[in-house]
Amino acid sequence: MTPLRVLPLRVAPLPGEGLDSWLEALARRNGLPIQPLLKVLHLPPFLATRSLVTSLEPHVLRQLEHVAALPAGRLDATVLGGGFPLGPQREPRCRFCPQCLSERDGRWLLHWWLPWTFACTTHQVLLHDVCPRCHTAPRRAMPRRTHRSAPGSCLRTGRDTSTCGTDLSTAPAIVLPTGHRLLEAQAWIDALLAQPDQAEAHTVFSDLNACTSWLLRSLTTADLHGLGAVVLDDWSRQPPPSPKARLRPLSAAARGALAQAAQPILAGTDAEAIEAIRHLRRQGEATGSPAPQGMDFHPWHQLSADAHRRFLQAADPQMRPMDRLRLRSATDRAGYPSADSAVSTNRLRHLPQLLWPTWTVQLMPREGTDEDYFRAMASALLLLPGQPQQSTREITDRLHPYLSDTMGLVLRRSIEKHPEVLTALSRLADHLDDHGSAIDYQRRRDLIPGEPITWDAWKQLCFDTGTQPGESPTSTSQTPRFVQAQRYLHQLLTGSDLADPAHPLAWQSAGDRSRYLAFLPTLTLDQRQALHAHARTLLAQLNIAEPHTWEPPEDLATGLTLPGRPLSDIDLEALDRIVCVEQRTPGEAAQQLGTTLTHVRFALEHVGPRPRQWTSPTSPLVSWQLRERARATLTAEFLDREYTQQEKPLTQIAQETDLPRHIVVERAKDLGLTIYRTRRPLPIDENWLREQYLTHQRSTYNIALQLDTEDETIRRRLQRLGIPLRAQGVHSRTVMIAKLDTSIPRDIRAAVEGTLHGWLRLHRFHITMSFPNLTTAGAYLGAEQRALTTQFQRLEADIGHPLYHRSVQTTPQRPTSRGKSLLRNIQRPEVQALMNNALSPTQMLPMSDVSTIAEAEAAARHRGKRGPLKPFDGIAVERIRIRQETLTLLQDLLDHADQEFYGAQVHSRTDLPQGTVSDQLRRLRQAGWLTSRPEDDGSWMRRATPGRGPGRRITYYSLTPEGRRAAAHELHTRRFPAPRNSTERWDESTDRTSRHRSEAAGHADRGRQK
């Protein structure tokens, strides 16, 4: 592209001239139409003249300045800056003042292109919109033959390509009288345009554009009275507002009428603006919306913050209470919060869950509102100012998730008779936003424990202030004072809402809250001060450098008429007299003092009952005082002298010091003294006692006889020395605690040590094994066969192995291999010597001779007929003879008593032969122990092998209830007895079948003898 050269023929722009007018003058100076000139200047061919002052980029202006030899930036004043708010009704035409055209040689001013330039304040005339001859807007389209037309003429080209050519400077002037409101409005706009910083002008023009549609709908002929006939006639010719007409250009008169109506709204004082807006809002327009009727959504949100504030303040009486508070419409900080505003979120840290007491007293309605509920909702309402979102549920959940969404109801009740409550809430929110609070409540809610004071700390606090701590925390009668003190401290520090069920200290019932309210007036001033001191200490422990309480200043309510009085506006002396002296209720005090119950409750924080004198020694306070006196009197030196050295009883010391004995005992224990509840202990040499009891195995009774004391005294002394005591009674006998030498065979030691009559059982076993059965042996020993069975079972249990095979019918009994070993050991000389020493001559029977054994064997060979079995006692089944395999089977059936079974299952579980199992099951069924049923057809057929028949049916058995009882009875009565004491051993690995075999053999012996 060929670089631009400086034009040889140039003309300078006039002050205030538009770029379009200057280019037209430059074209005339060079004898060219304006379009060819634009081509020479490398400018695009514009169709609308207005584009020359609104669409050129800065670099294009720099090029034009170069070709015209103008200083840099000179042409910036000839165009409208980027982003200039021309509005939706952009004027496609340029208005004009005939006198100005005449005086400026047909050169056009830039601001005539602006929609809100409608009058000439220099000549006090209304600008013309159209040519007086062709009645078209001048300079709408790009002129063609500018070099052939006089400056300031109408360059409108008709269809026949002829130009109108009317000299616009000769158009008749529409004169406005001095002081006309349109001239004042134009002067206001001209002053804005003359400012170096156009930010304010942009804001005002944007607000004017946003208000245009509303003003067109709201202004009436009566509102335009005094503007003159020209303005009224022109206004009456304006088409009614409609969506189609919203982009239609307005005449200069209409623009002037709108501007003079908007001037007090946008440029007047707040009072003037509010009055003007309310005047233009139609009567009966109480829609609750802050935007007036006629102002659409987009224009409303295009208003500046200052304009929004004035519109909100004007609409405040008609808005919903929640919107009034959220938008602060009752204050001078009214406005819409930005969508990303975090002001309300930041304010949450500065808010307690319950409104501060001072402000509760002033803002709470005198009647019809619950105190705790109002305080909770009022605190949540303080989150509303400046809140971008309108969901009250989300706002309430930040502080009180458990509450219902009734913020609007609480606010309406609060402002019903005192509308300035809303202003007070807004001021509180603004104060928190501007200055914050001295307390970070959110941090305290996170850090303060659910139990801010312990039971021990509460007791000590009460004792230090001369008051009773009340019931212990474990008391179930009523809520203890300790719990109420925790609630008081938690509310004091965090402003917590104890009506929240999720709170660890929440009310459990309405009565619980009533008891808390009754607890507060009982706190003395000393107690309250001590609790406040504890609160400060707790904050220091948590590294919180804040005052323990804080409230917003009361002067925020200056000039407001609120439901309640200031908290300090109460006669504390009269309140103290009524509640603390006369013992009357807070409600009666409120009635007499002419205030609310809430006011009285919070004022009671500054008064308290007189400390009571307690004398009962059972009261915790008096007990503590006595212990404190004991701590001061009963020093370690005092008790060492009086109790240890002089051996005075504690009872005597208690009488001499006028202290209860139990407190003296406690003090002595605290100092580590030994408490003697009877006479002083007998002096015993510890080493001697150890030797007598442990080495010589003397009994405590024998030692006590020697020392002339009680047996229990010796036992206590042994326990104090840490010596384990031997068991009393039979377990302390020598025979029970004696130990045999390890050279004695192990089975002998197992049968004798730690048990009675072990030698007797060994001796009888030795003799019995020479007889064919227990019956013949019992006849020789003078013992019952049953007794011998029990004794030998005990012997087997001690040794841990079967010792003999029981006799069966004509087969004699015989020792097992372990039994033979035992018999050999018994015959050893050293064992016989020990046995002779342990048994008396009457117990030490000689071994049987040959003739006795022969008679016994002959008797054993004689087999008598079995008698009938003895029926069960109380069990309705037939009794059967029990053998070893029967016991094994019964045990398995009891282990699976709740299941049906068949023979193959029992065979696999017990390893008993299949034939034995079948025979035993048949016997048990015939005796009524079992019931049976054949396999059903479906199961029978499903088991069939393909291509073959199904085979035999399975017979299922199950235990009857009586059969279960009989099986349990047989198993219980035929088992080995358990060891009789902890020193007796039993080998748990012994095979159960062997035990059953031994028991069955014993029963067979008895049956043969019968």
Buried (B, 14 or more C-beta within 10 A) or exposed (E): EEEEEEBEEBBEBBEBBBBBBBBBBBBBBBEBBBBEBBEBBBBEEBEBBBEBBBBBEEEBBBBBBBBBEBEEEBBEBBBBEEEBBBBEBBBBBBBBBBBBBBEBEBBBBBBBBBBBBBBBBEBBBBBBBBBEBBEBBBBBBBBBBBBEBBBBBBBBBEEEEEBBBBBBBEBEBBEBEEEBBBBBBBEBBBEBBEEEEBEEBBBBBBBBBBBBBBBBBBBEEEBBEEBBEBBBEBBEEBEEBEEEBEEEBBBBBBBBBBBBBBBBBBBBEEEBBBBBBBEBBEEEBEEEBBBBEBBBEEBBEBBBEBBBBBBBBBBBEBBBBBBBBBBBBBBEBBBBBEEEBEBBEEBBBBBBBBBBBBBBBBBBBBEEBEBBBBBBBBBBBBBBBBBBEEEBEEBBBBBBEBBEEBBBEBBEBBBEEBBBBBBBBBBBBBBBBEEEBEBBBBBBBEBBEEBBBEBEBBBBBBBEBBBBBBBEEEEEEEBBBBBBBBBBBBBBBBBBBBBBEEBEBBBEEEEBBEBBEEBBBBBBBBBBEBBBEBBBEBBEEBEBEBEBBEBBEEEBBEEBEBBBBBBEEBEEEEBBBBBBEEEBBBEBBBBBBEBBBBBBBBBBBBBBBEEEEBEEEEEBBBBBBBBEBBEEBBEEEBBEEBBEEEEBBBEBBBEEBEBBBEBBBBBBEEBEBEEEEEEEEEEBEEEEBEEBBEEEEBBBEBBBEEBEBEBEBBBEBBEEEEBEEBEEEEBBEEBBBEEBEEEBBEBBBBBBBBBBBBBBBBBBBBBBBBBBBBBBBBBBBEBEBEEBBBBBBBBBBBBBBBBBBBBBEEBBBEBBEBBBBBBEBBEEEBBBEBBEEBBEEEEBBEEBEEEBBEBBBEBBEEEEEEEEEEEBEEBEBBBBEBBBBBBBBBBBBBEBBEEEBBBEBBBEBBEBEEEBBBEBBBBBBEBBBBEBEEBEEEEBEEEEEEEEEBEEBBBBBBBBEBBBBBBBBBBEEBBBEEBEEEBBBBEEEBEEBBBBBBBBBBBBBBBBBE
